[in-house]
Amino acid sequence: MKERLYIPVSEYDYPLPEDRIARFPADKRDESKLVIMKQGEIGETIFSKIHTHLPDDSMLVFNNTRVIHARLRFFTEQGATIEVFCLQPLAEVEPVKGSATWKCFIGNARKWKSGLLKMDVPASEGMITLTARREAPLEDAYMVQFNWNPSNLIFEQILEYAGKIPLPPYIKRAVVESDNERYQTIYARYNGSVAAPTAGLHFTPELLEKLYANGVSLEFLTLHVGAGTFKPVSADNASEHHMHAEEVLYEKAFLFRLIQSLDKNIIPVGTTSMRSLESLYWIGVQLIEGQNHEKHLPFIIQQWMPYEAEVMYPLVDTLQAVIDYMSRHRLVTIRAITSIMIVPGYRFRLCNALITNFHQPRSTLLMLVAAFIGKDWRKVYDYALSHDFRFLSYGDGCLLFKHE
C-alpha cells in the first residue's frame, strides 16, 4: 500500500452471546427476520416482504455456487478418526473419473502417519471403495490423492455419497439430514464452495417470483466460497491480515446486462456477490492499463489493489474493457482469483445496497459492512441484539443501504 492503512480490529468488535448464534434455520426460509438500515433510519420486517422495501429499478445479484459435501470421515486400522476436509481441486483440467488430487485440511493428522485410508461407500451404482493418500504439505493444509473403484464417477459424485455438508465451526452440533437442503440456496448451480453464501438462504421460489413480478432484475454470478471466509483476524491492525483468495466466474451475457443497467439500484445478495462485483471493476482497470494477461489464466485481484490505484476510471469504461477482452478472445466466461479486502475507506463502484446476514465480531465481513454503511453498523447490530434477532449463517438478515 502507498500508505499503510491503520484499521484497529478492536473497533469492529461486539459481544455475541453463544445463545444468539442460530444453530438451525428458521422453519421456512423467508420467515426469518430482516432489519433495514437506510440513511440512519432503522426498522424491521420479515424476509418474505423484502420486495416492498427495495427501490424501483433494482437489480439483485446472486451467487449461484453450490456447497459440496466436503467433509470425509475415515478410520485408521487402529480405530482413530481422521477427518479430511476437501478445500479445492489442485488439477487445472476437467474432472477425471477414478482419481483426484485436492488441497485438504486434515483433522487428527498426527494419527495418520502414512499409508492409505479406505472407506466403503454405498451408492445407487453399488458399493464404492474410496482411498486417500496424504502427499505433500501445502501451507496449513495437505495435498491428498483420492482414488475410487468402480471408477466411472467423478469426485463430486463421490463426495455426494461419502461426504457431509460442511457446517461452519460456530454451529456446534452434528450435521442432520435437513442441512443438505437448508445449507444450500435454492438456486445453487455450480459445485465448488465449502461454505454457503448465506444471505441467499432466505430466498424461496415464491419470493423470487414476487421480486420478478415487482420488476426486480435477478442476475447471477459464481464465487466459490472457501474455508478462509471463517478465518479470524488475529492481528490488532487489519492491514496485517492475509486475506484468503477465492475463485469467481463471470458470464459475458451477465456483463452485457450489467453495463446496460448501471442506472439501476444494484444490490448484491451477500458479501460474496459484493466482493465479486467490486472485483470486476479492478479486472477492467488491469485491462485498461494494459497489464499483460494470458487468456487461459485467471485474473488476479490482490487484497490491497484498490488502495494502491494511481488513477480512477469510469465504471462504464472498466466494464466495457472486460466485455471487449471477452469478445476479442471469443470467451463466454472469464475467471478470476480475488483476495479483495473491503474495509472502511474503500470506494464502492457498483453497489447501492446490500442484503446480508449478521457477521462474527472482529471479522473481515463485518469490516466490509462498516465500509458500506459507516458507523451505522453498530446501530444495526445493537438493534438486532436487543430485538431478539438470530446471528450468523442460519440467522436473520439485513437490508443495508449505502451510507451517503
Summary of the structure (lengths in Angstrom):
residues: 404
radius of gyration: 21.6
end to end distance: 25.6
largest distance: 63.6
contacts: 1290
relative contact order: 0.19
helix: 29%
strand: 30%
